[in-house]
Amino acid sequence: YATIHSLFLFVHIATLNVAMNSADHALLTLLISGNFAEIKSTVFKKYNKQNLFKIVTSDICERFKLALFLSLILILNICQGGMNRKSVD
């Protein structure tokens, strides 16, 4: 189980790396737009405190994982010399 889970996380990081380094940013837009569908499906529902707590903790965990992945990709791009002044602007 751990090996398969690690493989999926590696594929997720590789996909984000390709999305960030692509010229047209279409894949990055597609990955980010998936979050809006999730927000739209849950915004008008009523929740009790326990279910709301589960949703909030799950969202925090997902955002932390995404921030960690993006920072790893940024470090990878800096170490490989792929970041220069033109790519930042």
C-alpha positions as CSV (number, residue, x, y, z in Angstrom):
1,Y,0.0,0.0,0.0
2,A,2.8,2.5,0.9
3,T,4.6,1.9,-2.3
4,I,1.5,2.5,-4.5
5,H,0.6,5.6,-2.4
6,S,4.2,6.9,-2.8
7,L,4.0,6.3,-6.6
8,F,0.8,8.2,-6.9
9,L,2.3,11.1,-4.9
10,F,5.3,11.1,-7.2
11,V,3.1,11.2,-10.3
12,H,1.2,14.1,-8.7
13,I,4.5,16.0,-8.2
14,A,5.6,15.2,-11.8
15,T,2.3,16.4,-13.2
16,L,2.5,19.7,-11.2
17,N,6.1,20.1,-12.4
18,V,5.1,19.7,-16.0
19,A,2.2,22.1,-15.5
20,M,4.3,24.7,-14.0
21,N,7.0,24.5,-16.7
22,S,4.7,24.4,-19.7
23,A,4.5,27.4,-21.9
24,D,0.7,27.8,-22.2
25,H,-0.3,27.0,-18.5
26,A,-3.4,25.0,-19.7
27,L,-2.6,22.0,-17.5
28,L,-2.1,24.2,-14.5
29,T,-5.4,25.9,-15.1
30,L,-7.1,22.5,-15.4
31,L,-5.6,21.3,-12.1
32,I,-6.6,24.4,-10.2
33,S,-10.2,24.5,-11.7
34,G,-10.8,21.1,-10.1
35,N,-10.9,22.8,-6.7
36,F,-13.7,25.1,-7.8
37,A,-16.0,22.2,-8.6
38,E,-15.4,20.8,-5.1
39,I,-16.2,24.2,-3.6
40,K,-19.3,24.6,-5.6
41,S,-20.7,21.2,-4.6
42,T,-20.3,21.9,-0.9
43,V,-21.0,25.6,-0.5
44,F,-24.8,25.5,-0.2
45,K,-25.1,22.4,2.1
46,K,-25.7,22.6,5.8
47,Y,-23.4,20.7,8.0
48,N,-23.2,19.9,11.7
49,K,-20.1,20.8,13.6
50,Q,-18.5,17.3,13.4
51,N,-18.9,17.0,9.6
52,L,-17.7,20.6,9.1
53,F,-14.6,19.9,11.2
54,K,-13.8,16.8,9.1
55,I,-14.2,18.9,5.9
56,V,-12.0,21.7,7.2
57,T,-9.2,19.3,8.4
58,S,-9.3,17.5,5.1
59,D,-9.0,20.8,3.2
60,I,-6.1,22.0,5.4
61,C,-4.3,18.7,4.8
62,E,-4.8,19.0,1.0
63,R,-3.6,22.6,1.0
64,F,-0.5,21.7,3.0
65,K,0.3,18.9,0.7
66,L,-0.1,21.2,-2.3
67,A,2.1,23.8,-0.8
68,L,4.7,21.2,0.0
69,F,4.6,19.9,-3.5
70,L,4.9,23.4,-5.0
71,S,7.8,24.3,-2.8
72,L,9.6,21.0,-3.8
73,I,9.1,21.8,-7.4
74,L,10.4,25.4,-6.9
75,I,13.5,24.0,-5.2
76,L,14.0,21.5,-8.0
77,N,13.7,24.2,-10.7
78,I,16.2,26.4,-8.8
79,C,18.7,23.6,-8.4
80,Q,18.5,22.6,-12.0
81,G,19.0,26.1,-13.2
82,G,15.6,26.4,-14.8
83,M,14.6,29.5,-12.9
84,N,15.9,32.8,-14.3
85,R,14.6,36.4,-14.3
86,K,12.5,35.9,-17.4
87,S,10.6,32.9,-16.1
88,V,9.7,34.8,-12.9
89,D,8.3,37.9,-14.6
